[in-house]
């Protein structure tokens, strides 16, 4: 089995593409527009399948807001340095909703960012990424 993608419904596709490409540093991999079915898709990521899982943004035409509900948690993204990543996100007008620091009860360094639709993204410091970036 292979983990392919996570899908989020968004209220404004261009705003969300801008956030994930300019603030989070992802690449827009491909888009699909289905006017007859009244939805549009954008696939983003740091690499394409099968190298990495992708993020699918779905815009249902005419729907500008969703209730996130209490079941959704967050997306996690590994980064080589949470502190410098947060500074870059701030410089790109992103919103840090949990400042960088150790997770409660542990040593792993994390922070949280919120996207324009209110979805939370956890930044997790991964030392092995420093060797490959």
N, CA, C and O atoms as CSV, one atom per row, in Angstrom:
chain,resi,resn,atom,element,x,y,z
A,1,UNK,N,N,0.836,-1.183,0.000
A,1,UNK,CA,C,0.000,0.000,0.000
A,1,UNK,C,C,0.873,1.236,0.000
A,1,UNK,O,O,2.025,1.209,0.433
A,2,UNK,N,N,0.300,2.323,-0.496
A,2,UNK,CA,C,1.015,3.587,-0.600
A,2,UNK,C,C,0.069,4.715,-0.223
A,2,UNK,O,O,-1.034,4.799,-0.763
A,3,UNK,N,N,0.477,5.579,0.690
A,3,UNK,CA,C,-0.322,6.738,1.073
A,3,UNK,C,C,-0.239,7.756,-0.060
A,3,UNK,O,O,0.852,8.225,-0.384
A,4,UNK,N,N,-1.378,8.108,-0.672
A,4,UNK,CA,C,-1.379,8.955,-1.861
A,4,UNK,C,C,-1.581,10.440,-1.576
A,4,UNK,O,O,-0.762,11.267,-1.978
A,5,UNK,N,N,-2.666,10.782,-0.884
A,5,UNK,CA,C,-2.909,12.198,-0.636
A,5,UNK,C,C,-3.897,12.410,0.501
A,5,UNK,O,O,-4.586,11.487,0.934
A,6,UNK,N,N,-3.947,13.652,0.971
A,6,UNK,CA,C,-4.947,14.119,1.917
A,6,UNK,C,C,-5.734,15.198,1.207
A,6,UNK,O,O,-5.155,16.029,0.507
A,7,UNK,N,N,-7.059,15.198,1.380
A,7,UNK,CA,C,-7.901,16.192,0.711
A,7,UNK,C,C,-8.488,17.146,1.737
A,7,UNK,O,O,-8.985,16.731,2.784
A,8,UNK,N,N,-8.419,18.440,1.415
A,8,UNK,CA,C,-9.061,19.485,2.210
A,8,UNK,C,C,-10.008,20.270,1.313
A,8,UNK,O,O,-9.658,20.612,0.183
A,9,UNK,N,N,-11.208,20.556,1.814
A,9,UNK,CA,C,-12.137,21.425,1.086
A,9,UNK,C,C,-11.805,22.866,1.450
A,9,UNK,O,O,-11.655,23.199,2.625
A,10,UNK,N,N,-11.692,23.713,0.439
A,10,UNK,CA,C,-11.298,25.105,0.664
A,10,UNK,C,C,-12.343,26.050,0.077
A,10,UNK,O,O,-13.060,25.703,-0.861
A,11,UNK,N,N,-12.413,27.248,0.647
A,11,UNK,CA,C,-13.397,28.236,0.215
A,11,UNK,C,C,-12.932,29.118,-0.930
A,11,UNK,O,O,-13.757,29.758,-1.583
A,12,UNK,N,N,-11.638,29.168,-1.188
A,12,UNK,CA,C,-11.098,29.988,-2.271
A,12,UNK,C,C,-9.829,29.286,-2.759
A,12,UNK,O,O,-8.803,29.310,-2.079
A,13,UNK,N,N,-9.899,28.670,-3.922
A,13,UNK,CA,C,-8.802,27.836,-4.399
A,13,UNK,C,C,-7.520,28.634,-4.629
A,13,UNK,O,O,-6.444,28.195,-4.224
A,14,UNK,N,N,-7.617,29.782,-5.261
A,14,UNK,CA,C,-6.405,30.574,-5.535
A,14,UNK,C,C,-5.742,31.040,-4.243
A,14,UNK,O,O,-4.515,31.023,-4.138
A,15,UNK,N,N,-6.546,31.459,-3.250
A,15,UNK,CA,C,-5.993,31.897,-1.958
A,15,UNK,C,C,-5.249,30.738,-1.301
A,15,UNK,O,O,-4.162,30.923,-0.753
A,16,UNK,N,N,-5.834,29.549,-1.355
A,16,UNK,CA,C,-5.205,28.386,-0.730
A,16,UNK,C,C,-3.959,27.945,-1.482
A,16,UNK,O,O,-2.961,27.588,-0.857
A,17,UNK,N,N,-3.997,27.962,-2.806
A,17,UNK,CA,C,-2.802,27.642,-3.597
A,17,UNK,C,C,-1.688,28.624,-3.246
A,17,UNK,O,O,-0.540,28.216,-3.065
A,18,UNK,N,N,-2.009,29.898,-3.149
A,18,UNK,CA,C,-1.019,30.910,-2.792
A,18,UNK,C,C,-0.402,30.616,-1.423
A,18,UNK,O,O,0.815,30.705,-1.259
A,19,UNK,N,N,-1.234,30.268,-0.446
A,19,UNK,CA,C,-0.728,29.959,0.895
A,19,UNK,C,C,0.214,28.757,0.854
A,19,UNK,O,O,1.329,28.824,1.371
A,20,UNK,N,N,-0.223,27.672,0.248
A,20,UNK,CA,C,0.581,26.447,0.283
A,20,UNK,C,C,1.843,26.546,-0.576
A,20,UNK,O,O,2.825,25.862,-0.289
A,21,UNK,N,N,1.844,27.376,-1.619
A,21,UNK,CA,C,3.056,27.532,-2.423
A,21,UNK,C,C,3.979,28.599,-1.842
A,21,UNK,O,O,5.175,28.350,-1.692
A,22,UNK,N,N,3.460,29.774,-1.514
A,22,UNK,CA,C,4.317,30.878,-1.057
A,22,UNK,C,C,4.662,30.817,0.421
A,22,UNK,O,O,5.786,31.148,0.799
A,23,UNK,N,N,3.738,30.410,1.257
A,23,UNK,CA,C,3.992,30.374,2.699
A,23,UNK,C,C,4.596,29.041,3.122
A,23,UNK,O,O,5.565,29.014,3.880
A,24,UNK,N,N,4.033,27.933,2.639
A,24,UNK,CA,C,4.493,26.611,3.054
A,24,UNK,C,C,5.548,26.014,2.122
A,24,UNK,O,O,6.123,24.973,2.442
A,25,UNK,N,N,5.814,26.648,0.979
A,25,UNK,CA,C,6.884,26.207,0.092
A,25,UNK,C,C,6.586,24.979,-0.748
A,25,UNK,O,O,7.504,24.354,-1.280
A,26,UNK,N,N,5.310,24.625,-0.874
A,26,UNK,CA,C,4.948,23.488,-1.727
A,26,UNK,C,C,4.963,23.902,-3.186
A,26,UNK,O,O,5.025,25.089,-3.506
A,27,UNK,N,N,4.907,22.926,-4.058
A,27,UNK,CA,C,4.818,23.147,-5.493
A,27,UNK,C,C,3.429,22.757,-5.960
A,27,UNK,O,O,2.896,21.728,-5.545
A,28,UNK,N,N,2.841,23.573,-6.820
A,28,UNK,CA,C,1.577,23.203,-7.447
A,28,UNK,C,C,1.901,22.142,-8.490
A,28,UNK,O,O,2.590,22.424,-9.470
A,29,UNK,N,N,1.408,20.929,-8.286
A,29,UNK,CA,C,1.752,19.795,-9.138
A,29,UNK,C,C,0.827,19.664,-10.338
A,29,UNK,O,O,1.274,19.361,-11.444
A,30,UNK,N,N,-0.468,19.892,-10.118
A,30,UNK,CA,C,-1.432,19.815,-11.215
A,30,UNK,C,C,-2.782,20.324,-10.735
A,30,UNK,O,O,-3.054,20.366,-9.535
A,31,UNK,N,N,-3.620,20.708,-11.682
A,31,UNK,CA,C,-4.978,21.155,-11.381
A,31,UNK,C,C,-5.959,20.444,-12.306
A,31,UNK,O,O,-5.601,19.980,-13.389
A,32,UNK,N,N,-7.195,20.373,-11.852
A,32,UNK,CA,C,-8.283,19.811,-12.639
A,32,UNK,C,C,-9.501,20.688,-12.419
A,32,UNK,O,O,-9.844,20.997,-11.278
A,33,UNK,N,N,-10.150,21.088,-13.484
A,33,UNK,CA,C,-11.369,21.877,-13.372
A,33,UNK,C,C,-12.522,21.064,-13.953
A,33,UNK,O,O,-12.453,20.620,-15.099
A,34,UNK,N,N,-13.555,20.872,-13.188
A,34,UNK,CA,C,-14.733,20.097,-13.608
A,34,UNK,C,C,-15.971,20.984,-13.528
A,34,UNK,O,O,-16.762,20.847,-12.596
A,35,UNK,N,N,-16.154,21.895,-14.492
A,35,UNK,CA,C,-17.290,22.826,-14.414
A,35,UNK,C,C,-18.650,22.130,-14.436
A,35,UNK,O,O,-19.575,22.586,-13.763
A,36,UNK,N,N,-18.797,21.043,-15.186
A,36,UNK,CA,C,-20.081,20.344,-15.218
A,36,UNK,C,C,-20.430,19.738,-13.861
A,36,UNK,O,O,-21.601,19.662,-13.489
A,37,UNK,N,N,-19.407,19.310,-13.128
A,37,UNK,CA,C,-19.627,18.736,-11.801
A,37,UNK,C,C,-19.493,19.793,-10.699
A,37,UNK,O,O,-19.727,19.499,-9.527
A,38,UNK,N,N,-19.126,21.000,-11.066
A,38,UNK,CA,C,-19.013,22.170,-10.193
A,38,UNK,C,C,-17.972,22.016,-9.085
A,38,UNK,O,O,-18.224,22.337,-7.924
A,39,UNK,N,N,-16.796,21.516,-9.473
A,39,UNK,CA,C,-15.688,21.524,-8.527
A,39,UNK,C,C,-14.372,21.672,-9.282
A,39,UNK,O,O,-14.278,21.384,-10.475
A,40,UNK,N,N,-13.362,22.130,-8.550
A,40,UNK,CA,C,-12.007,22.277,-9.082
A,40,UNK,C,C,-11.039,21.697,-8.060
A,40,UNK,O,O,-11.270,21.775,-6.854
A,41,UNK,N,N,-9.945,21.111,-8.564
A,41,UNK,CA,C,-8.946,20.486,-7.706
A,41,UNK,C,C,-7.571,21.080,-7.967
A,41,UNK,O,O,-7.258,21.495,-9.083
A,42,UNK,N,N,-6.763,21.112,-6.926
A,42,UNK,CA,C,-5.350,21.452,-7.053
A,42,UNK,C,C,-4.577,20.464,-6.199
A,42,UNK,O,O,-4.918,20.238,-5.038
A,43,UNK,N,N,-3.535,19.875,-6.772
A,43,UNK,CA,C,-2.672,18.956,-6.044
A,43,UNK,C,C,-1.341,19.652,-5.815
A,43,UNK,O,O,-0.727,20.170,-6.748
A,44,UNK,N,N,-0.902,19.658,-4.560
A,44,UNK,CA,C,0.339,20.313,-4.178
A,44,UNK,C,C,1.193,19.361,-3.365
A,44,UNK,O,O,0.701,18.361,-2.841
A,45,UNK,N,N,2.477,19.677,-3.261
A,45,UNK,CA,C,3.353,18.870,-2.424
A,45,UNK,C,C,4.789,19.304,-2.536
A,45,UNK,O,O,5.126,20.235,-3.268
A,46,UNK,N,N,5.626,18.615,-1.800
A,46,UNK,CA,C,7.066,18.854,-1.851
A,46,UNK,C,C,7.711,17.950,-2.885
A,46,UNK,O,O,8.863,18.147,-3.268
A,47,UNK,N,N,6.959,16.959,-3.330
A,47,UNK,CA,C,7.337,16.054,-4.409
A,47,UNK,C,C,6.061,15.330,-4.821
A,47,UNK,O,O,5.069,15.347,-4.092
A,48,UNK,N,N,6.088,14.700,-5.980
A,48,UNK,CA,C,4.912,13.988,-6.484
A,48,UNK,C,C,4.889,12.554,-5.980
A,48,UNK,O,O,5.901,12.028,-5.515
A,49,UNK,N,N,3.718,11.929,-6.078
A,49,UNK,CA,C,3.612,10.494,-5.839
A,49,UNK,C,C,4.525,9.782,-6.827
A,49,UNK,O,O,4.630,10.261,-7.957
A,50,UNK,N,N,5.165,8.727,-6.513
A,50,UNK,CA,C,5.108,8.018,-5.244
A,50,UNK,C,C,6.170,8.466,-4.250
A,50,UNK,O,O,6.257,7.914,-3.153
A,51,UNK,N,N,6.985,9.466,-4.616
A,51,UNK,CA,C,8.052,9.906,-3.707
A,51,UNK,C,C,7.496,10.420,-2.387
A,51,UNK,O,O,8.034,10.107,-1.325
A,52,UNK,N,N,6.422,11.207,-2.443
A,52,UNK,CA,C,5.769,11.733,-1.248
A,52,UNK,C,C,4.270,11.805,-1.485
A,52,UNK,O,O,3.807,11.870,-2.624
A,53,UNK,N,N,3.525,11.793,-0.396
A,53,UNK,CA,C,2.080,12.004,-0.489
A,53,UNK,C,C,1.819,13.453,-0.881
A,53,UNK,O,O,2.643,14.334,-0.635
A,54,UNK,N,N,0.672,13.683,-1.489
A,54,UNK,CA,C,0.304,15.019,-1.969
A,54,UNK,C,C,-0.862,15.570,-1.148
A,54,UNK,O,O,-1.540,14.837,-0.429
A,55,UNK,N,N,-1.074,16.870,-1.274
A,55,UNK,CA,C,-2.212,17.539,-0.664
A,55,UNK,C,C,-3.181,17.917,-1.780
A,55,UNK,O,O,-2.819,18.648,-2.703
A,56,UNK,N,N,-4.405,17.421,-1.694
A,56,UNK,CA,C,-5.442,17.757,-2.676
A,56,UNK,C,C,-6.348,18.823,-2.075
A,56,UNK,O,O,-6.960,18.611,-1.029
A,57,UNK,N,N,-6.429,19.969,-2.744
A,57,UNK,CA,C,-7.364,21.019,-2.347
A,57,UNK,C,C,-8.570,20.935,-3.262
A,57,UNK,O,O,-8.424,20.932,-4.484
A,58,UNK,N,N,-9.758,20.866,-2.682
A,58,UNK,CA,C,-10.996,20.771,-3.449
A,58,UNK,C,C,-11.822,22.016,-3.210
A,58,UNK,O,O,-12.145,22.355,-2.072
A,59,UNK,N,N,-12.162,22.698,-4.301
A,59,UNK,CA,C,-13.064,23.838,-4.233
A,59,UNK,C,C,-14.376,23.433,-4.887
A,59,UNK,O,O,-14.425,23.195,-6.094
A,60,UNK,N,N,-15.445,23.356,-4.089
A,60,UNK,CA,C,-16.785,23.105,-4.602
A,60,UNK,C,C,-17.380,24.458,-4.967
A,60,UNK,O,O,-17.586,25.302,-4.095
A,61,UNK,N,N,-17.653,24.667,-6.239
A,61,UNK,CA,C,-18.074,25.969,-6.743
A,61,UNK,C,C,-19.229,26.534,-5.914
A,61,UNK,O,O,-20.239,25.867,-5.690
A,62,UNK,N,N,-19.055,27.773,-5.468
A,62,UNK,CA,C,-20.083,28.464,-4.715
A,62,UNK,C,C,-20.042,28.260,-3.209
A,62,UNK,O,O,-20.804,28.903,-2.486
A,63,UNK,N,N,-19.168,27.377,-2.715
A,63,UNK,CA,C,-19.062,27.143,-1.276
A,63,UNK,C,C,-17.809,27.846,-0.771
A,63,UNK,O,O,-16.693,27.455,-1.114
A,64,UNK,N,N,-17.987,28.875,0.037
A,64,UNK,CA,C,-16.857,29.678,0.487
A,64,UNK,C,C,-16.418,29.399,1.920
A,64,UNK,O,O,-15.402,29.928,2.368
A,65,UNK,N,N,-17.181,28.564,2.652
A,65,UNK,CA,C,-16.829,28.311,4.051
A,65,UNK,C,C,-17.287,26.913,4.458
A,65,UNK,O,O,-18.357,26.454,4.058
A,66,UNK,N,N,-16.468,26.255,5.249
A,66,UNK,CA,C,-16.791,24.942,5.798
A,66,UNK,C,C,-16.612,24.976,7.301
A,66,UNK,O,O,-15.748,25.690,7.810
A,67,UNK,N,N,-17.422,24.210,8.014
A,67,UNK,CA,C,-17.212,23.976,9.437
A,67,UNK,C,C,-16.177,22.864,9.544
A,67,UNK,O,O,-16.356,21.796,8.957
A,68,UNK,N,N,-15.106,23.098,10.279
A,68,UNK,CA,C,-14.043,22.112,10.352
A,68,UNK,C,C,-14.415,20.929,11.235
A,68,UNK,O,O,-13.860,19.843,11.068
A,69,UNK,N,N,-15.324,21.110,12.153
A,69,UNK,CA,C,-15.730,20.005,13.012
A,69,UNK,C,C,-14.696,19.694,14.074
A,69,UNK,O,O,-13.606,20.266,14.085
A,70,UNK,N,N,-15.043,18.796,14.953
A,70,UNK,CA,C,-14.143,18.464,16.057
A,70,UNK,C,C,-13.288,17.230,15.778
A,70,UNK,O,O,-12.439,16.884,16.599
A,71,UNK,N,N,-13.484,16.564,14.656
A,71,UNK,CA,C,-12.720,15.361,14.355
A,71,UNK,C,C,-11.382,15.675,13.694
A,71,UNK,O,O,-10.419,14.931,13.881
A,72,UNK,N,N,-11.302,16.758,12.927
A,72,UNK,CA,C,-10.067,17.091,12.221
A,72,UNK,C,C,-8.990,17.502,13.221
A,72,UNK,O,O,-9.262,18.251,14.159
A,73,UNK,N,N,-7.780,17.016,13.023
A,73,UNK,CA,C,-6.665,17.384,13.869
A,73,UNK,C,C,-5.722,18.328,13.149
A,73,UNK,O,O,-5.803,19.544,13.320
A,74,UNK,N,N,-4.819,17.768,12.337
A,74,UNK,CA,C,-3.851,18.584,11.622
A,74,UNK,C,C,-3.131,17.751,10.582
A,74,UNK,O,O,-3.204,16.522,10.568
A,75,UNK,N,N,-2.432,18.462,9.710
A,75,UNK,CA,C,-1.480,17.881,8.768
A,75,UNK,C,C,-0.107,18.082,9.406
A,75,UNK,O,O,0.126,19.124,10.020
A,76,UNK,N,N,0.796,17.132,9.283
A,76,UNK,CA,C,2.151,17.289,9.816
A,76,UNK,C,C,3.146,17.378,8.672
A,76,UNK,O,O,3.074,16.621,7.704
A,77,UNK,N,N,4.082,18.319,8.800
A,77,UNK,CA,C,5.134,18.526,7.807
A,77,UNK,C,C,6.473,18.498,8.533
A,77,UNK,O,O,6.674,19.242,9.493
A,78,UNK,N,N,7.387,17.649,8.083
A,78,UNK,CA,C,8.723,17.600,8.655
A,78,UNK,C,C,9.588,18.708,8.086
A,78,UNK,O,O,9.587,18.948,6.879
A,79,UNK,N,N,10.327,19.384,8.954
A,79,UNK,CA,C,11.214,20.471,8.542
A,79,UNK,C,C,12.558,20.308,9.258
A,79,UNK,O,O,12.606,19.744,10.352
A,80,UNK,N,N,13.653,20.796,8.654
A,80,UNK,CA,C,14.958,20.641,9.296
A,80,UNK,C,C,15.140,21.539,10.523
A,80,UNK,O,O,15.891,21.187,11.433
A,81,UNK,N,N,14.454,22.707,10.564
A,81,UNK,CA,C,14.599,23.656,11.675
A,81,UNK,C,C,13.272,24.389,11.850
A,81,UNK,O,O,12.925,25.252,11.044
A,82,UNK,N,N,12.534,24.049,12.897
A,82,UNK,CA,C,11.213,24.648,13.125
A,82,UNK,C,C,11.328,26.160,13.338
A,82,UNK,O,O,10.493,26.918,12.845
A,83,UNK,N,N,12.350,26.599,14.065
A,83,UNK,CA,C,12.482,28.029,14.379
A,83,UNK,C,C,12.663,28.875,13.114
A,83,UNK,O,O,11.981,29.884,12.940
A,84,UNK,N,N,13.579,28.463,12.235
A,84,UNK,CA,C,13.804,29.236,11.012
A,84,UNK,C,C,12.624,29.103,10.050
A,84,UNK,O,O,12.310,30.046,9.323
A,85,UNK,N,N,11.971,27.942,10.041
A,85,UNK,CA,C,10.793,27.769,9.192
A,85,UNK,C,C,9.690,28.717,9.624
A,85,UNK,O,O,9.017,29.309,8.780
A,86,UNK,N,N,9.495,28.871,10.931
A,86,UNK,CA,C,8.464,29.808,11.425
A,86,UNK,C,C,8.796,31.246,11.030
A,86,UNK,O,O,7.897,32.018,10.696
A,87,UNK,N,N,10.060,31.609,11.065
A,87,UNK,CA,C,10.448,32.966,10.652
A,87,UNK,C,C,10.129,33.188,9.172
A,87,UNK,O,O,9.637,34.251,8.795
A,88,UNK,N,N,10.407,32.197,8.343
A,88,UNK,CA,C,10.092,32.306,6.914
A,88,UNK,C,C,8.587,32.404,6.695
A,88,UNK,O,O,8.127,33.174,5.852
A,89,UNK,N,N,7.829,31.630,7.448
A,89,UNK,CA,C,6.362,31.664,7.331
A,89,UNK,C,C,5.839,33.031,7.746
A,89,UNK,O,O,4.975,33.589,7.068
A,90,UNK,N,N,6.346,33.584,8.850
A,90,UNK,CA,C,5.943,34.932,9.283
A,90,UNK,C,C,6.275,35.976,8.211
A,90,UNK,O,O,5.474,36.867,7.927
A,91,UNK,N,N,7.469,35.851,7.624
A,91,UNK,CA,C,7.893,36.807,6.593
A,91,UNK,C,C,7.007,36.729,5.352
A,91,UNK,O,O,6.923,37.685,4.582
A,92,UNK,N,N,6.346,35.581,5.162
A,92,UNK,CA,C,5.428,35.402,4.030
A,92,UNK,C,C,3.981,35.662,4.419
A,92,UNK,O,O,3.061,35.284,3.694
A,93,UNK,N,N,3.777,36.311,5.571
A,93,UNK,CA,C,2.448,36.666,6.096
A,93,UNK,C,C,1.647,35.462,6.571
A,93,UNK,O,O,0.421,35.538,6.649
A,94,UNK,N,N,2.307,34.358,6.891
A,94,UNK,CA,C,1.624,33.206,7.474
A,94,UNK,C,C,1.396,33.415,8.958
A,94,UNK,O,O,2.048,34.256,9.578
A,95,UNK,N,N,0.480,32.661,9.527
A,95,UNK,CA,C,0.110,32.803,10.928
A,95,UNK,C,C,0.593,31.605,11.737
A,95,UNK,O,O,0.159,30.476,11.508
A,96,UNK,N,N,1.492,31.859,12.681
A,96,UNK,CA,C,1.960,30.839,13.611
A,96,UNK,C,C,0.981,30.838,14.780
A,96,UNK,O,O,0.787,31.864,15.433
A,97,UNK,N,N,0.360,29.680,15.044
A,97,UNK,CA,C,-0.632,29.617,16.118
A,97,UNK,C,C,-0.110,28.885,17.352
A,97,UNK,O,O,-0.757,28.900,18.399
A,98,UNK,N,N,1.035,28.256,17.241
A,98,UNK,CA,C,1.739,27.692,18.400
A,98,UNK,C,C,3.210,27.917,18.136
A,98,UNK,O,O,3.773,27.397,17.173
A,99,UNK,N,N,3.828,28.701,19.008
A,99,UNK,CA,C,5.231,29.056,18.824
A,99,UNK,C,C,6.120,27.816,18.899
A,99,UNK,O,O,5.759,26.831,19.544
A,100,UNK,N,N,7.290,27.861,18.236
A,100,UNK,CA,C,8.196,26.719,18.261
A,100,UNK,C,C,8.666,26.391,19.672
A,100,UNK,O,O,8.911,27.282,20.485
A,101,UNK,N,N,8.784,25.111,19.943
A,101,UNK,CA,C,9.290,24.647,21.229
A,101,UNK,C,C,9.021,23.166,21.378
A,101,UNK,O,O,8.382,22.548,20.526
A,102,UNK,N,N,9.520,22.597,22.477
A,102,UNK,CA,C,9.333,21.159,22.693
A,102,UNK,C,C,7.866,20.811,22.913
A,102,UNK,O,O,7.110,21.588,23.497
A,103,UNK,N,N,7.476,19.636,22.440
A,103,UNK,CA,C,6.148,19.121,22.682
A,103,UNK,C,C,6.025,18.836,24.179
A,103,UNK,O,O,7.000,18.449,24.823
A,104,UNK,N,N,4.838,19.027,24.724
A,104,UNK,CA,C,4.634,18.770,26.153
A,104,UNK,C,C,5.026,17.333,26.484
A,104,UNK,O,O,4.564,16.385,25.849
A,105,UNK,N,N,5.881,17.193,27.483
A,105,UNK,CA,C,6.290,15.872,27.933
A,105,UNK,C,C,7.348,15.209,27.075
A,105,UNK,O,O,7.634,14.026,27.260
A,106,UNK,N,N,7.945,15.951,26.129
A,106,UNK,CA,C,8.940,15.342,25.245
A,106,UNK,C,C,9.987,16.334,24.794
A,106,UNK,O,O,10.040,17.468,25.270
A,107,UNK,N,N,10.822,15.887,23.865
A,107,UNK,CA,C,11.919,16.713,23.362
A,107,UNK,C,C,11.719,17.158,21.921
A,107,UNK,O,O,12.451,18.028,21.448
A,108,UNK,N,N,10.755,16.592,21.212
A,108,UNK,CA,C,10.542,16.934,19.808
A,108,UNK,C,C,10.106,18.386,19.696
A,108,UNK,O,O,9.202,18.833,20.402
A,109,UNK,N,N,10.769,19.126,18.787
A,109,UNK,CA,C,10.451,20.539,18.580
A,109,UNK,C,C,9.335,20.636,17.548
A,109,UNK,O,O,9.442,20.084,16.452
A,110,UNK,N,N,8.262,21.341,17.904
A,110,UNK,CA,C,7.116,21.508,17.016
A,110,UNK,C,C,6.644,22.955,17.025
A,110,UNK,O,O,7.046,23.746,17.879
A,111,UNK,N,N,5.802,23.285,16.084
A,111,UNK,CA,C,5.066,24.556,16.035
A,111,UNK,C,C,3.809,24.279,15.212
A,111,UNK,O,O,3.709,23.245,14.552
A,112,UNK,N,N,2.864,25.196,15.254
A,112,UNK,CA,C,1.663,25.061,14.441
A,112,UNK,C,C,1.431,26.322,13.626
A,112,UNK,O,O,1.672,27.438,14.085
A,113,UNK,N,N,0.953,26.112,12.396
A,113,UNK,CA,C,0.572,27.164,11.454
A,113,UNK,C,C,-0.893,26.917,11.125
A,113,UNK,O,O,-1.354,25.776,11.148
A,114,UNK,N,N,-1.626,27.989,10.818
A,114,UNK,CA,C,-3.020,27.842,10.392
A,114,UNK,C,C,-3.156,28.389,8.980
A,114,UNK,O,O,-2.684,29.488,8.686
A,115,UNK,N,N,-3.807,27.617,8.097
A,115,UNK,CA,C,-3.989,28.071,6.716
A,115,UNK,C,C,-5.195,29.015,6.627
A,115,UNK,O,O,-5.894,29.205,7.622
A,116,UNK,N,N,-5.451,29.611,5.455
A,116,UNK,CA,C,-6.528,30.593,5.326
A,116,UNK,C,C,-7.928,30.052,5.631
A,116,UNK,O,O,-8.831,30.832,5.936
A,117,UNK,N,N,-8.124,28.733,5.555
A,117,UNK,CA,C,-9.428,28.148,5.856
A,117,UNK,C,C,-9.522,27.659,7.299
A,117,UNK,O,O,-10.554,27.121,7.699
A,118,UNK,N,N,-8.471,27.835,8.078
A,118,UNK,CA,C,-8.485,27.434,9.474
A,118,UNK,C,C,-7.897,26.070,9.757
A,118,UNK,O,O,-7.893,25.634,10.908
A,119,UNK,N,N,-7.392,25.374,8.730
A,119,UNK,CA,C,-6.777,24.070,8.944
A,119,UNK,C,C,-5.425,24.239,9.630
A,119,UNK,O,O,-4.658,25.142,9.296
A,120,UNK,N,N,-5.143,23.367,10.587
A,120,UNK,CA,C,-3.885,23.422,11.319
A,120,UNK,C,C,-2.837,22.546,10.637
A,120,UNK,O,O,-3.133,21.467,10.124
A,121,UNK,N,N,-1.601,23.048,10.651
A,121,UNK,CA,C,-0.455,22.341,10.089
A,121,UNK,C,C,0.613,22.301,11.173
A,121,UNK,O,O,1.057,23.344,11.654
A,122,UNK,N,N,1.023,21.098,11.554
A,122,UNK,CA,C,2.077,20.950,12.549
A,122,UNK,C,C,3.419,20.890,11.833
A,122,UNK,O,O,3.585,20.152,10.862
A,123,UNK,N,N,4.363,21.665,12.316
A,123,UNK,CA,C,5.744,21.611,11.828
A,123,UNK,C,C,6.522,20.780,12.837
A,123,UNK,O,O,6.541,21.101,14.025
A,124,UNK,N,N,7.164,19.715,12.369
A,124,UNK,CA,C,7.907,18.813,13.244
A,124,UNK,C,C,9.364,18.825,12.818
A,124,UNK,O,O,9.684,18.530,11.666
A,125,UNK,N,N,10.254,19.169,13.755
A,125,UNK,CA,C,11.678,19.207,13.434
A,125,UNK,C,C,12.204,17.788,13.277
A,125,UNK,O,O,12.043,16.948,14.162
A,126,UNK,N,N,12.832,17.538,12.138
A,126,UNK,CA,C,13.394,16.222,11.828
A,126,UNK,C,C,14.855,16.414,11.449
A,126,UNK,O,O,15.165,16.984,10.404
A,127,UNK,N,N,15.736,15.940,12.296
A,127,UNK,CA,C,17.177,16.126,12.095
A,127,UNK,C,C,17.663,15.553,10.767
A,127,UNK,O,O,18.537,16.141,10.130
A,128,UNK,N,N,17.113,14.414,10.337
A,128,UNK,CA,C,17.594,13.793,9.106
A,128,UNK,C,C,17.347,14.673,7.887
A,128,UNK,O,O,18.028,14.515,6.874
A,129,UNK,N,N,16.386,15.601,7.958
A,129,UNK,CA,C,16.130,16.495,6.834
A,129,UNK,C,C,17.271,17.481,6.617
A,129,UNK,O,O,17.456,17.969,5.502
A,130,UNK,N,N,18.031,17.780,7.654
A,130,UNK,CA,C,19.177,18.694,7.515
A,130,UNK,C,C,20.245,18.102,6.606
A,130,UNK,O,O,20.980,18.822,5.931
A,131,UNK,N,N,20.311,16.785,6.605
A,131,UNK,CA,C,21.329,16.114,5.783
A,131,UNK,C,C,20.963,16.101,4.315
A,131,UNK,O,O,21.837,15.982,3.457
A,132,UNK,N,N,19.651,16.227,4.010
A,132,UNK,CA,C,19.200,16.087,2.629
A,132,UNK,C,C,18.767,17.399,2.016
A,132,UNK,O,O,18.469,17.431,0.822
A,133,UNK,N,N,18.718,18.485,2.773
A,133,UNK,CA,C,18.263,19.773,2.212
A,133,UNK,C,C,19.393,20.751,2.064
A,133,UNK,O,O,19.181,21.875,1.610
